Amino acid sequence: MTRLERYALRPQSLWWFTFLLSIVIAGWTGSTRAQPVADRHQAGHSHGAHSHGKAEMELTIQGSAIRGLFRTPMDSLLGFEHAPKTDAQKKAVSDLRERLKNPAAWFVPTADAQCVVRSHEASSTLFSGAVKGAHSDLEYRFSFECAVPNALKGLEILALRDFRRLSEVRVQLVTDRGQRLVKMHKKSLDLAF
Ligand SMILES: [Zn+2]
């Protein structure tokens, strides 16, 4: 029997082993319990879906079709996210809903491609009157159909120009050539495909 084996068989060392194991398990379960708190923090602040002044866009160019999903906190567009109270706030919401009826007022494909709006759908808890808590997002789906798809070279993101608080649009662009992430800013409105 080696010296190490003799040591391992001592009842005292078994006690130490159990003690250390219980600390490791306690630490592990403690860190898994803490996880959901960290996730909530991310969702509500600088990372993930809801970040004031920023928007996320999924854009797919396939043949003659352009399909998009644009998401941003309402604060980026209105300066508030609660149900409108004053007349000025009610007008701002009404103006926004009017503008959302026309995706071409937000995104302009290359003129030569002769694209026309095919569909649009805007949803927000602020529109449906179901605002819960402090935050509300806009989810805007739209599509264009282009008569001359070969001439389609890009998309101008007018929303960045027209909404003072909106400073960044992160575009997940999917084309025949693959997928890439493009960050657009106020000084770079023209997204090239
Ligand atoms: Zn918010």
Residues whose N, C-alpha, C, O or C-beta is under 5 A from the ligand:
A	BS01	ZN	P73 D75 E81 A134 H135 S136
